Amino acid sequence: MKKKMLILIPVLRPGGVERATLNFIRHMKDHFEIELLLLNKDGTWMNKLPDEIRVVNFSDDFKNFFTNDGSARYPVKNIISSIIKKSVVRFYHVTGIFKCKFNKIINKLPKIEENYDLVICSTGAYYPLTEIALEKINANKKFVFYHEDITRVYVPRYIKKNIFKFDKIFCVSASISKKMQEKFKRYKDKIDYQYNFLDTEKIKEESKGEKVTLSKNFNFVSVSRISPEKAITRSIKVFGKLKNKGYNFHWTIIGDGPDLGKCKKLVKKLNLTAEITFLGSKSNPYAYIKAADMLLLLSYFESFGIVIAEAFTLGTPVLATKMISSKEVVGEHGIICDNNSKGIYKALKMILTDKLKINLENYEYPNDTRFEQ
């Protein structure tokens, strides 16, 4: 008889955490009877959920707090500056306003009657999710996946407090796990790492689903949420300089997010509309990744960057900025550059000059089994 597992996730929409969760479900469904608890059931990736996975009917009261793409709905309208928005968001966290708003809902909810062998909170960054996992669900063990670099990204105290109540905290890379163990020595034995699971055969199969014709120039591709931490505007400015120097290229950006409008305006302002194309969100971006000469992940910070492993699986090399897990994830299969405009410019100039080719025939993704241990 299979053991029972409950997985909690805010919403199933295009994104790295969501893709990792779906891959995890596919990997574990033969070993566990899996159920899923969502805060928003209207995500655009609900159709990707395997048929045998039951969605727990919990509460729709959180829908007003989250959009269908998983973004929080902040109680401030017409925020023009991203800096002001960040300040407002931090204020609501520091003062505990968010916590109080969520707790008003959570405290009214009954406990789930089912007893589970294992509860998995898919992301420790969502307070209502961790609170529900800890207070409203009965389970023999409770684990949390943490997809951020908690030592760098701002995490409110009440969220940190919840994270360390779990029986086990799985970071998504050994680098982050080590850093967390050093910073939070009291909880060292609770902290481990588990690479995101990757369904490599499914990725290869889905890459054949659409015929893609790209530019005759050197083709870059990015698959990313278009949000401030992804630093898309920084890269657009770098490409503007490269165009002015006479370099030919094309960059396809797949994804959506709060910075999309700003990025499109910047592309138009720098006269890059022929060189940079926005395709919006795509449930299957793999044909574009496979067709490209190189994938770009030039964020300010990433915990793992699962799209890097997906690109390698499809034989596409990667240029990534220097981040906490870059060396661990990229290894010898791509290029790592300094995490600033100068470093990105230097790397792209070298790539466009030398038409760099990296052999990825022997790449094999380590679908690590530390979790099952």
Order of alpha helices (4+ residues) and beta strands (2+ residues): beta-alpha-beta-beta-alpha-alpha-beta-alpha-beta-alpha-beta-alpha-beta-alpha-beta-alpha-beta-alpha-beta-alpha-beta-alpha-beta-alpha-beta-alpha
